[in-house]
Amino acid sequence: MIVAVIPLFALAHGMTQRSYGLLFDPLQKEFGWSAAAIALVFSLDRFEGGLLAPVTGYLTDRIGGRIMIFTGMVTIAIGFLLASQVQSLWQFYVAFLIVNTGSSIGSINNMHAVLVHWFRRYLGRALGILNSAPSVGTLLVPFIALLITAFGWRWTLVISAFLILAISVPLSLAIRPNPQNYGLFPDGINPADSHRSYGPASQGKLTSSSGEATVGLALRTASFWFITLAIGIYNFGQSAQRLLIIPHLQSPGIGFSRELASVTVTVSMVTGGLLTRVLMGWLAEKVDVRRVYPLLFLVQSAGLIILANATKPWHVVIHSLVFEAAFSAAITFHGVLIAQIFGARRFASIKGLTTSFGVLVAAAAPVIGGAMFDATESYQFFFQLASGLALLGIPPMLLVKEVHWGTSTVES
C-alpha cells in the first residue's frame, strides 16, 4: 500500500507546491504581475484546501481514499492544461483554482487516512515513510526548472499534466482503502491476538470502536481546538517557506539564478527530509507526541531565522536540515496525534477539520510575504516575522489535555 501511495504523494507535491516558486520569474517577465498577485494565486491553494478539507475528509470516510485520490490527480492535470493557455490574471486564477481543487481532493489527509486503516501498531513508521514522499518529490524541482528554461512555462505545464496522468491513474487504482475487505488485518495482526496501538500514549487504551470519537464529540473537546490552533500557526511558517524560498533566493539581495536556487533547494530539502522523516515516524511510536510537539515550533522558528539571513548555498543547506527536521516530525505527529485521541473511524473527517483552520491561516502567508517584497524588494523581514509567529504555537499545544470517551481513555 505504501508503495502505491508514496509516488502519488511525491508527484503531486513535487509538481505543485514544491515547484510553484519557479513560476514567479517567468510570469512577472511575461505579464508584469506583482509578486503579491502571483502569490495570491498560490495562496488560494491553501485557502481552498482549508474550505474543502472537512468535505474531502467526510467523503474519504464514506467512499474511501482510492476514488478521492484518483479524482484529485486527474483534476490537477486538467488544471495544468488550462493554466498553460491563460492570457490574463483572472484566467490564471481560475485555472489554478481547478489545480488547487484537485490538490485538496487528493490531499495528504486522504493518503494518511488510507494508512490509518492499514497500520495501527506501526502507524508512526508508516506515516514517516509516506511523509518522505515530498522530499522525493523535490527531486522534480530541477527537472521543472530545466523544462521552463528549455520550453517555457506553458509547455512545462502541459508536460507536467501528461506525466501526472500517465503515472497517477494506474497507481491510484491500485490503492486498497481497507484491509478487512480483503480478509486482511492492520499490521497483518489479527485483532483477537493483539490490542490496537497508535504509540506509547495509547497502548491498550483503544480496543474497540466504542472508544473512538465521532465528529460531533471531537468538536466538543478543548483538545480539538487547541490542536487546530497550533496546527494553524505552524502552517503559516511552513506555507511561507514552501512557496517563497526560491523567490527569496532569486531576490536582489541574494541573486541566485533559477537553476542554482532550484538545485540548492532540492539538494538541501531532499537531504534534510530523507534523513529525518522515517526517523520521526519511528520516534512517534516511542514517545508521547503531545509532549514533544511544542519543541517543533522552536525548531521551525530557528530554521526560518537561518533562511532570513541566508546568502550562500550552504546557509540554505543548514536551514533545510533544521527546518525539515521540524516539518518531518510535524506532519507525522499530527496524524498520530489525531489517531491517538480520536481513533480511526472518523480519522479523515476530524483531521480535515483540524487542518482547515491551519490551511486558511497558511493561505495568508505568501500574500503577506509577496506584499512585503513589493514594498522592500526583500523577503528577509517577512521570514523574520514568520520566525517570531512560530513561537505562538507552543502554548495551545501545551494545553492539550486527556480526553475520556465513555469508559475508554485516550491521551490527547
SULNORGI-V633563 format. One record per residue. N is the residue number from 0. RES is the residue in one small letter. SS is DSSP state (alpha for helix, beta for strand, coil for the rest). PHI is phi in radians with two decimals (none if undefined). PSI is psi as a letter, one per 40 degrees, with the letter a starting at -180 (999 if undefined). Layout:
<<N & RES & SS & PHI & PSI> <N & RES & SS & PHI & PSI>>
This chain:
<<0 & m & coil & none & d> <1 & i & alpha & -1.10 & d> <2 & v & alpha & -1.07 & d> <3 & a & alpha & -1.37 & d> <4 & v & alpha & -1.39 & d> <5 & i & alpha & -1.03 & d> <6 & p & alpha & -1.06 & d> <7 & l & alpha & -1.12 & d> <8 & f & alpha & -1.12 & d> <9 & a & alpha & -1.11 & d> <10 & l & alpha & -1.12 & d> <11 & a & alpha & -1.09 & d> <12 & h & alpha & -1.24 & d> <13 & g & alpha & -1.15 & d> <14 & m & alpha & -1.63 & e> <15 & t & coil & -2.02 & c> <16 & q & coil & -1.02 & d> <17 & r & coil & -1.23 & d> <18 & s & coil & -1.84 & e> <19 & y & alpha & -1.00 & d> <20 & g & alpha & -1.06 & d> <21 & l & alpha & -1.22 & e> <22 & l & alpha & -1.48 & e> <23 & f & alpha & -0.99 & d> <24 & d & alpha & -1.09 & d> <25 & p & alpha & -1.14 & d> <26 & l & alpha & -1.22 & d> <27 & q & alpha & -1.13 & d> <28 & k & alpha & -1.23 & d> <29 & e & alpha & -1.40 & d> <30 & f & alpha & -1.93 & e> <31 & g & coil & 1.30 & e> <32 & w & coil & -1.24 & i> <33 & s & coil & -1.32 & i> <34 & a & alpha & -1.09 & d> <35 & a & alpha & -1.15 & d> <36 & a & alpha & -1.13 & d> <37 & i & alpha & -1.21 & d> <38 & a & alpha & -1.07 & d> <39 & l & alpha & -1.07 & d> <40 & v & alpha & -0.99 & d> <41 & f & alpha & -1.41 & d> <42 & s & alpha & -1.18 & d> <43 & l & alpha & -1.06 & d> <44 & d & alpha & -1.01 & d> <45 & r & alpha & -1.21 & d> <46 & f & alpha & -1.09 & d> <47 & e & alpha & -1.13 & d> <48 & g & alpha & -1.06 & d> <49 & g & alpha & -1.14 & d> <50 & l & alpha & -1.20 & d> <51 & l & alpha & -1.54 & e> <52 & a & alpha & -0.96 & d> <53 & p & alpha & -1.11 & d> <54 & v & alpha & -1.21 & d> <55 & t & alpha & -1.16 & d> <56 & g & alpha & -1.10 & d> <57 & y & alpha & -1.06 & d> <58 & l & alpha & -1.14 & d> <59 & t & alpha & -1.11 & d> <60 & d & alpha & -1.13 & d> <61 & r & alpha & -1.64 & d> <62 & i & alpha & -1.93 & e> <63 & g & coil & 1.68 & i> <64 & g & alpha & -1.25 & d> <65 & r & alpha & -1.06 & d> <66 & i & alpha & -1.11 & d> <67 & m & alpha & -1.14 & d> <68 & i & alpha & -1.17 & d> <69 & f & alpha & -1.02 & d> <70 & t & alpha & -1.09 & d> <71 & g & alpha & -1.11 & d> <72 & m & alpha & -1.17 & d> <73 & v & alpha & -1.13 & d> <74 & t & alpha & -1.14 & d> <75 & i & alpha & -1.03 & d> <76 & a & alpha & -1.08 & d> <77 & i & alpha & -1.08 & d> <78 & g & alpha & -1.09 & d> <79 & f & alpha & -1.09 & d> <80 & l & alpha & -1.09 & d> <81 & l & alpha & -1.18 & d> <82 & a & alpha & -1.10 & d> <83 & s & coil & -1.20 & e> <84 & q & coil & -1.91 & e> <85 & v & coil & -1.25 & i> <86 & q & coil & -2.22 & e> <87 & s & coil & -2.57 & i> <88 & l & alpha & -1.14 & d> <89 & w & alpha & -1.16 & d> <90 & q & alpha & -1.15 & d> <91 & f & alpha & -1.12 & d> <92 & y & alpha & -1.06 & d> <93 & v & alpha & -1.10 & d> <94 & a & alpha & -1.07 & d> <95 & f & alpha & -1.39 & e> <96 & l & alpha & -1.10 & d> <97 & i & alpha & -1.20 & d> <98 & v & alpha & -1.02 & d> <99 & n & alpha & -1.15 & d> <100 & t & alpha & -1.09 & d> <101 & g & alpha & -1.09 & d> <102 & s & alpha & -1.08 & d> <103 & s & alpha & -1.23 & d> <104 & i & alpha & -1.15 & d> <105 & g & coil & -1.75 & f> <106 & s & coil & -1.32 & i> <107 & i & alpha & -1.06 & d> <108 & n & alpha & -1.04 & d> <109 & n & alpha & -1.21 & d> <110 & m & alpha & -1.20 & d> <111 & h & alpha & -1.08 & d> <112 & a & alpha & -1.08 & d> <113 & v & alpha & -1.06 & d> <114 & l & alpha & -1.24 & d> <115 & v & alpha & -1.06 & d> <116 & h & alpha & -1.41 & d> <117 & w & alpha & -1.66 & d> <118 & f & coil & -2.31 & h> <119 & r & coil & -2.17 & c> <120 & r & coil & -1.14 & d> <121 & y & coil & -1.87 & f> <122 & l & alpha & -1.09 & d> <123 & g & alpha & -1.01 & d> <124 & r & alpha & -1.15 & d> <125 & a & alpha & -1.09 & d> <126 & l & alpha & -1.18 & d> <127 & g & alpha & -1.08 & d> <128 & i & alpha & -1.15 & d> <129 & l & alpha & -1.06 & d> <130 & n & coil & -1.27 & e> <131 & s & coil & -1.33 & e> <132 & a & alpha & -1.04 & d> <133 & p & alpha & -1.03 & d> <134 & s & alpha & -1.15 & d> <135 & v & alpha & -1.13 & d> <136 & g & alpha & -1.10 & d> <137 & t & coil & -1.11 & d> <138 & l & coil & -1.06 & e> <139 & l & alpha & -1.34 & e> <140 & v & alpha & -1.07 & d> <141 & p & alpha & -1.07 & d> <142 & f & alpha & -1.09 & d> <143 & i & alpha & -1.14 & d> <144 & a & alpha & -1.08 & d> <145 & l & alpha & -1.15 & d> <146 & l & alpha & -1.09 & d> <147 & i & alpha & -1.10 & d> <148 & t & alpha & -1.14 & d> <149 & a & alpha & -1.43 & d> <150 & f & alpha & -2.10 & e> <151 & g & alpha & 1.60 & i> <152 & w & alpha & -1.23 & d> <153 & r & alpha & -1.17 & d> <154 & w & alpha & -1.16 & d> <155 & t & alpha & -1.09 & d> <156 & l & alpha & -1.15 & d> <157 & v & alpha & -1.12 & d> <158 & i & alpha & -1.06 & d> <159 & s & alpha & -1.07 & d> <160 & a & alpha & -1.07 & d> <161 & f & alpha & -1.26 & d> <162 & l & alpha & -1.13 & d> <163 & i & alpha & -1.07 & d> <164 & l & alpha & -1.13 & d> <165 & a & alpha & -1.15 & d> <166 & i & alpha & -1.66 & d> <167 & s & alpha & -1.37 & d> <168 & v & alpha & -1.07 & d> <169 & p & alpha & -1.14 & d> <170 & l & alpha & -1.20 & d> <171 & s & alpha & -1.16 & d> <172 & l & alpha & -1.25 & e> <173 & a & coil & -1.46 & e> <174 & i & coil & -1.24 & h> <175 & r & coil & -2.06 & h> <176 & p & coil & -1.25 & d> <177 & n & coil & -2.54 & h> <178 & p & alpha & -1.15 & d> <179 & q & alpha & -1.09 & d> <180 & n & alpha & -1.18 & e> <181 & y & alpha & -2.08 & e> <182 & g & coil & 1.25 & f> <183 & l & coil & -1.98 & i> <184 & f & coil & -2.28 & i> <185 & p & alpha & -0.98 & h> <186 & d & alpha & 1.12 & e> <187 & g & alpha & 1.29 & e> <188 & i & coil & -2.01 & h> <189 & n & coil & -1.14 & h> <190 & p & coil & -1.07 & e> <191 & a & coil & -1.20 & e> <192 & d & coil & -1.80 & e> <193 & s & coil & -2.71 & i> <194 & h & coil & -1.19 & i> <195 & r & coil & -1.30 & i> <196 & s & coil & -2.51 & h> <197 & y & coil & -1.94 & e> <198 & g & coil & 2.34 & i> <199 & p & alpha & -1.11 & d> <200 & a & alpha & -1.29 & e> <201 & s & alpha & -2.21 & e> <202 & q & coil & -0.98 & h> <203 & g & coil & 1.29 & e> <204 & k & coil & -1.63 & e> <205 & l & coil & -2.05 & h> <206 & t & coil & -2.04 & e> <207 & s & coil & -2.72 & i> <208 & s & alpha & -1.15 & e> <209 & s & alpha & -1.16 & e> <210 & g & alpha & -1.62 & e> <211 & e & coil & -1.81 & i> <212 & a & coil & -1.49 & i> <213 & t & coil & -1.46 & i> <214 & v & alpha & -1.08 & d> <215 & g & alpha & -1.06 & d> <216 & l & alpha & -1.13 & d> <217 & a & alpha & -1.06 & d> <218 & l & alpha & -1.15 & e> <219 & r & coil & -1.60 & e> <220 & t & coil & -1.78 & i> <221 & a & alpha & -1.16 & d> <222 & s & alpha & -1.04 & d> <223 & f & alpha & -1.01 & d> <224 & w & alpha & -1.30 & d> <225 & f & alpha & -1.16 & d> <226 & i & alpha & -1.09 & d> <227 & t & alpha & -1.05 & d> <228 & l & alpha & -1.12 & d> <229 & a & alpha & -1.11 & d> <230 & i & alpha & -1.11 & d> <231 & g & alpha & -1.07 & d> <232 & i & alpha & -1.13 & d> <233 & y & alpha & -1.09 & d> <234 & n & alpha & -1.20 & d> <235 & f & alpha & -1.07 & d> <236 & g & alpha & -1.16 & d> <237 & q & alpha & -1.13 & d> <238 & s & alpha & -1.13 & d> <239 & a & alpha & -1.05 & d> <240 & q & alpha & -1.17 & d> <241 & r & alpha & -1.08 & d> <242 & l & alpha & -1.52 & d> <243 & l & alpha & -1.82 & e> <244 & i & alpha & -1.12 & d> <245 & i & alpha & -1.21 & d> <246 & p & alpha & -1.00 & d> <247 & h & alpha & -1.07 & d> <248 & l & alpha & -1.24 & d> <249 & q & alpha & -1.58 & e> <250 & s & coil & -1.19 & i> <251 & p & coil & -0.96 & d> <252 & g & coil & -1.24 & e> <253 & i & coil & -2.03 & d> <254 & g & coil & 1.40 & f> <255 & f & coil & -1.16 & i> <256 & s & coil & -1.28 & i> <257 & r & alpha & -1.01 & d> <258 & e & alpha & -1.17 & d> <259 & l & alpha & -1.14 & d> <260 & a & alpha & -1.09 & d> <261 & s & alpha & -1.18 & d> <262 & v & alpha & -1.18 & d> <263 & t & alpha & -1.08 & d> <264 & v & alpha & -1.12 & d> <265 & t & alpha & -1.10 & d> <266 & v & alpha & -1.06 & d> <267 & s & alpha & -1.21 & d> <268 & m & alpha & -1.27 & d> <269 & v & alpha & -1.12 & d> <270 & t & alpha & -1.08 & d> <271 & g & alpha & -1.12 & d> <272 & g & alpha & -1.19 & d> <273 & l & alpha & -1.18 & d> <274 & l & alpha & -1.25 & d> <275 & t & alpha & -1.95 & d> <276 & r & alpha & -1.27 & d> <277 & v & alpha & -1.14 & d> <278 & l & alpha & -1.05 & d> <279 & m & alpha & -1.20 & d> <280 & g & alpha & -1.12 & d> <281 & w & alpha & -1.12 & d> <282 & l & alpha & -1.10 & d> <283 & a & alpha & -1.08 & d> <284 & e & coil & -1.49 & e> <285 & k & coil & -1.85 & e> <286 & v & coil & -2.20 & i> <287 & d & coil & -1.42 & h> <288 & v & alpha & -1.08 & d> <289 & r & alpha & -1.10 & d> <290 & r & alpha & -1.36 & d> <291 & v & alpha & -1.55 & d> <292 & y & alpha & -0.89 & d> <293 & p & alpha & -1.00 & d> <294 & l & alpha & -1.13 & d> <295 & l & alpha & -1.14 & d> <296 & f & alpha & -1.20 & d> <297 & l & alpha & -1.13 & d> <298 & v & alpha & -1.17 & d> <299 & q & alpha & -1.06 & d> <300 & s & alpha & -1.03 & d> <301 & a & alpha & -1.10 & d> <302 & g & alpha & -1.10 & d> <303 & l & alpha & -1.22 & d> <304 & i & alpha & -1.12 & d> <305 & i & alpha & -1.08 & d> <306 & l & alpha & -1.13 & d> <307 & a & alpha & -1.02 & d> <308 & n & coil & -1.87 & e> <309 & a & coil & -1.26 & h> <310 & t & coil & -2.34 & e> <311 & k & coil & -2.30 & i> <312 & p & alpha & -0.96 & d> <313 & w & alpha & -1.21 & d> <314 & h & alpha & -1.11 & d> <315 & v & alpha & -1.16 & d> <316 & v & alpha & -1.10 & d> <317 & i & alpha & -1.09 & d> <318 & h & alpha & -0.96 & d> <319 & s & alpha & -1.18 & d> <320 & l & alpha & -1.07 & d> <321 & v & alpha & -1.28 & d> <322 & f & alpha & -1.15 & d> <323 & e & alpha & -1.19 & d> <324 & a & alpha & -1.07 & d> <325 & a & alpha & -1.16 & d> <326 & f & alpha & -1.14 & d> <327 & s & alpha & -1.03 & d> <328 & a & alpha & -1.20 & d> <329 & a & alpha & -1.10 & d> <330 & i & alpha & -1.24 & d> <331 & t & alpha & -1.38 & d> <332 & f & alpha & -1.09 & d> <333 & h & alpha & -1.03 & d> <334 & g & alpha & -1.11 & d> <335 & v & alpha & -1.13 & d> <336 & l & alpha & -1.11 & d> <337 & i & alpha & -1.11 & d> <338 & a & alpha & -1.14 & d> <339 & q & alpha & -1.07 & d> <340 & i & alpha & -1.43 & d> <341 & f & alpha & -1.97 & e> <342 & g & coil & 1.49 & a> <343 & a & coil & -1.68 & d> <344 & r & coil & -1.04 & d> <345 & r & coil & -2.13 & f> <346 & f & alpha & -0.99 & d> <347 & a & alpha & -1.10 & d> <348 & s & alpha & -1.13 & d> <349 & i & alpha & -1.23 & d> <350 & k & alpha & -1.12 & d> <351 & g & alpha & -1.07 & d> <352 & l & alpha & -1.19 & d> <353 & t & alpha & -1.18 & d> <354 & t & alpha & -1.39 & d> <355 & s & alpha & -1.03 & d> <356 & f & alpha & -1.12 & d> <357 & g & alpha & -1.07 & d> <358 & v & alpha & -1.21 & d> <359 & l & alpha & -1.14 & d> <360 & v & alpha & -1.14 & d> <361 & a & alpha & -1.09 & d> <362 & a & alpha & -1.09 & d> <363 & a & alpha & -1.33 & d> <364 & a & alpha & -1.05 & d> <365 & p & alpha & -1.12 & d> <366 & v & alpha & -1.16 & d> <367 & i & alpha & -1.09 & d> <368 & g & alpha & -1.10 & d> <369 & g & alpha & -1.12 & d> <370 & a & alpha & -1.14 & d> <371 & m & alpha & -1.18 & d> <372 & f & alpha & -1.17 & d> <373 & d & alpha & -1.04 & d> <374 & a & alpha & -1.47 & d> <375 & t & alpha & -2.13 & e> <376 & e & coil & 1.04 & f> <377 & s & coil & -2.70 & i> <378 & y & coil & -1.75 & e> <379 & q & alpha & -1.06 & d> <380 & f & alpha & -1.12 & d> <381 & f & alpha & -1.09 & d> <382 & f & alpha & -1.19 & d> <383 & q & alpha & -1.14 & d> <384 & l & alpha & -1.09 & d> <385 & a & alpha & -1.08 & d> <386 & s & alpha & -1.08 & d> <387 & g & alpha & -1.17 & d> <388 & l & alpha & -1.12 & d> <389 & a & alpha & -1.01 & d> <390 & l & coil & -1.19 & e> <391 & l & coil & -1.23 & e> <392 & g & alpha & -1.39 & e> <393 & i & alpha & -1.17 & d> <394 & p & alpha & -1.01 & d> <395 & p & alpha & -1.09 & d> <396 & m & alpha & -1.20 & d> <397 & l & alpha & -1.19 & d> <398 & l & coil & -1.53 & e> <399 & v & coil & -1.14 & h> <400 & k & coil & -2.07 & i> <401 & e & coil & -1.19 & i> <402 & v & beta & -2.09 & i> <403 & h & beta & -1.99 & h> <404 & w & beta & -1.93 & g> <405 & g & coil & 1.10 & b> <406 & t & coil & -1.58 & e> <407 & s & beta & -1.73 & i> <408 & t & beta & -2.12 & h> <409 & v & beta & -2.24 & h> <410 & e & coil & -1.28 & h> <411 & s & coil & -2.11 & 999>>
